[in-house]
Amino acid sequence: MIKNILVPVDGSDGSDKAVTKAIGIAEVCGAKLSFLYVANINQLAINAALSQAILAAVTKAGETIIERAENMVPSGIECESFLETGSPAAVTLEFEEKLNADLIVMGSRGLGVVKGVLLGSVSQYVMER
């Protein structure tokens, strides 16, 4: 039975569609939604030279994206949210374990085969692991 659904969000149309799909699954299963926003910032840059103003702006953007996802959830469905920095793919997999998620519902950029192979994709990386 699905009890905890991890939903990585990034503010894109694909992300919004994933939130909608996850809500539908949560309604049927009575599952909790766990939203995760990961600011894609190289950890070395954070430690070395990233200013507080930039970190504040990134945090504010993430909070706005998380809030939008939370506002889509109807009453009666439990949800929690997390805002992190780092590699979105790696952090998503870490949270999947940390939260003991039964399911990850996430959007895809729809890059196509060639661009996806050349550029990589967070959803592709997560699926392959």
Phi, psi and chi 1 to 4 in degrees:
 res  aa     phi    psi   chi1   chi2   chi3   chi4
   1 MET       -  140.6  177.8  124.0 -156.6      -
   2 ILE   -85.9  119.2  -62.0  171.6      -      -
   3 LYS  -117.1  -23.7  -64.8 -177.2  179.1 -170.6
   4 ASN  -140.4  120.6 -168.7    4.0      -      -
   5 ILE  -112.5  121.8  -57.4  171.0      -      -
   6 LEU   -89.6  127.9  176.6   58.6      -      -
   7 VAL  -127.0   95.2 -171.5      -      -      -
   8 PRO   -68.6  134.8  -17.8   30.5      -      -
   9 VAL  -126.8  146.9  -66.9      -      -      -
  10 ASP  -138.8    5.6   64.3    6.3      -      -
  11 GLY    88.0   -2.6      -      -      -      -
  12 SER   -81.0  168.5   67.0      -      -      -
  13 ASP   -61.6  -40.9  -71.6  -19.8      -      -
  14 GLY   -61.5  -37.6      -      -      -      -
  15 SER   -65.7  -43.5  175.0      -      -      -
  16 ASP   -62.5  -39.2  -71.4  -12.8      -      -
  17 LYS   -65.1  -38.3  -71.5  176.3 -174.8  174.2
  18 ALA   -64.8  -40.1      -      -      -      -
  19 VAL   -60.9  -45.2  169.9      -      -      -
  20 THR   -61.1  -43.8  -60.2      -      -      -
  21 LYS   -64.5  -43.8 -171.4   67.2  161.9  176.0
  22 ALA   -63.0  -38.3      -      -      -      -
  23 ILE   -61.2  -44.7  -70.3  168.5      -      -
  24 GLY   -60.1  -42.5      -      -      -      -
  25 ILE   -66.1  -43.2  -64.0  167.9      -      -
  26 ALA   -62.0  -39.1      -      -      -      -
  27 GLU   -62.4  -42.6  -73.1  176.7  -37.4      -
  28 VAL   -70.5  -40.9  170.3      -      -      -
  29 CYS   -94.7  -11.9  -62.3      -      -      -
  30 GLY    70.6   30.3      -      -      -      -
  31 ALA   -87.5  159.4      -      -      -      -
  32 LYS   -90.6  143.8  175.4  175.3   70.7  173.2
  33 LEU  -101.0  133.5  -62.5  173.0      -      -
  34 SER  -119.6  106.0  -62.7      -      -      -
  35 PHE   -85.1  139.9  -64.5  117.0      -      -
  36 LEU  -134.7  121.1  172.3   64.8      -      -
  37 TYR  -110.8  128.9  173.7   81.9      -      -
  38 VAL  -121.0  114.8 -177.6      -      -      -
  39 ALA   -73.1  119.7      -      -      -      -
  40 ASN   -79.6   78.4 -169.5    5.6      -      -
  41 ILE  -122.8  131.4  -62.4  173.6      -      -
  42 ASN   -61.6  125.8 -177.4  -50.8      -      -
  43 GLN   -58.2  -33.2  -71.2  -66.0  -10.2      -
  44 LEU   -64.6  -39.1  -65.9  175.4      -      -
  45 ALA   -64.5  -38.8      -      -      -      -
  46 ILE   -61.4  -48.1  -69.7  173.8      -      -
  47 ASN   -69.6  -33.3  -65.4  -27.0      -      -
  48 ALA   -87.2  -51.6      -      -      -      -
  49 ALA  -144.8   -0.5      -      -      -      -
  50 LEU   -71.6  126.4 -153.4   53.8      -      -
  51 SER   -75.0  160.0   74.3      -      -      -
  52 GLN   -62.2  -34.2  -71.0  -64.3   72.4      -
  53 ALA   -64.3  -41.6      -      -      -      -
  54 ILE   -67.6  -43.7  -67.1  171.6      -      -
  55 LEU   -60.5  -39.5  -77.6  174.2      -      -
  56 ALA   -64.6  -40.8      -      -      -      -
  57 ALA   -65.5  -42.8      -      -      -      -
  58 VAL   -64.0  -42.3  167.4      -      -      -
  59 THR   -63.7  -43.2  -60.1      -      -      -
  60 LYS   -62.3  -43.0  178.4   66.7  175.2  159.0
  61 ALA   -61.1  -44.3      -      -      -      -
  62 GLY   -63.1  -41.2      -      -      -      -
  63 GLU   -62.3  -39.2  -71.6  169.8   -9.9      -
  64 THR   -64.3  -42.9  -59.9      -      -      -
  65 ILE   -65.7  -44.4  -69.7  167.0      -      -
  66 ILE   -61.7  -45.0  -70.7  -78.4      -      -
  67 GLU   -60.5  -40.8 -176.9  177.7  -36.2      -
  68 ARG   -61.7  -42.5 -171.8  167.4   87.9 -158.3
  69 ALA   -64.1  -45.4      -      -      -      -
  70 GLU   -60.9  -37.3  -70.3  172.8  -21.2      -
  71 ASN   -68.5  -18.0  -72.8  -22.8      -      -
  72 MET   -80.0  -17.6  -66.0  172.4   69.1      -
  73 VAL   -81.7  123.6  178.2      -      -      -
  74 PRO   -70.3  157.3   17.8  -21.5      -      -
  75 SER   -62.1  148.3   61.0      -      -      -
  76 GLY   100.4  -13.5      -      -      -      -
  77 ILE  -107.0  123.2  -64.4  178.3      -      -
  78 GLU   -74.4  138.1 -177.1 -177.3   -5.3      -
  79 CYS  -145.3  154.2   70.0      -      -      -
  80 GLU  -137.7  161.3   61.0 -175.3   -9.9      -
  81 SER  -138.0  149.7  -60.9      -      -      -
  82 PHE  -137.0  140.7  -55.9   91.7      -      -
  83 LEU  -124.0  119.9 -174.1  113.8      -      -
  84 GLU  -131.8  169.1  -61.9  -70.1  -33.4      -
  85 THR  -122.2  154.4   57.9      -      -      -
  86 GLY   132.5 -158.2      -      -      -      -
  87 SER   -78.0  117.8  163.4      -      -      -
  88 PRO   -54.5  -40.5  -29.0   37.7      -      -
  89 ALA   -66.3  -48.0      -      -      -      -
  90 ALA   -65.8  -43.5      -      -      -      -
  91 VAL   -66.1  -37.8  173.1      -      -      -
  92 THR   -59.1  -45.7  -63.4      -      -      -
  93 LEU   -66.4  -36.7  -69.0  173.8      -      -
  94 GLU   -62.5  -43.3  -71.2  170.0   13.6      -
  95 PHE   -70.0  -32.3  -95.4   75.6      -      -
  96 GLU   -57.9  -43.2 -177.0  -93.1  -24.5      -
  97 GLU   -72.3  -47.3  -77.2 -170.6   35.9      -
  98 LYS   -58.3  -41.6  177.9 -180.0  177.3 -179.3
  99 LEU   -89.0   -7.0  -59.9  173.8      -      -
 100 ASN    54.2   48.2 -163.1   25.8      -      -
 101 ALA   -68.4  140.0      -      -      -      -
 102 ASP   -86.3  -21.9  -59.3  -57.5      -      -
 103 LEU  -154.4  142.3  179.2   66.7      -      -
 104 ILE  -113.7  125.1  -60.1  173.8      -      -
 105 VAL  -117.0  116.0  178.7      -      -      -
 106 MET  -143.7  155.4   61.9 -168.9  -54.1      -
 107 GLY   -80.2  170.1      -      -      -      -
 108 SER  -128.9  147.2  170.4      -      -      -
 109 ARG   -73.4  -17.3  -67.4 -172.5  -62.8 -167.2
 110 GLY    66.1   44.6      -      -      -      -
 111 LEU   -70.2  -22.8  -67.3  175.3      -      -
 112 GLY    88.4  168.5      -      -      -      -
 113 VAL   -63.9  -50.3  175.4      -      -      -
 114 VAL   -66.2  -52.2  175.0      -      -      -
 115 LYS   -63.8  -37.9  -75.5 -174.6 -179.6  177.3
 116 GLY   -62.1  -40.2      -      -      -      -
 117 VAL   -68.2  -41.1  167.9      -      -      -
 118 LEU   -74.9  -40.8  -65.3  174.5      -      -
 119 LEU   -99.1  -22.0  -60.0  176.0      -      -
 120 GLY    82.0  166.7      -      -      -      -
 121 SER  -153.8  135.9  161.9      -      -      -
 122 VAL   -61.7  -46.7  173.4      -      -      -
 123 SER   -63.9  -38.7   56.4      -      -      -
 124 GLN   -63.4  -45.2  180.0 -179.5   -7.0      -
 125 TYR   -59.9  -45.6 -178.5   88.5      -      -
 126 VAL   -64.9  -43.7  169.6      -      -      -
 127 MET   -62.4  -38.4  -90.2 -174.9   44.2      -
 128 GLU   -72.3  -16.4  -69.2  174.5   -6.6      -
 129 ARG  -101.1      -  -58.6  -75.7  163.7  -42.2
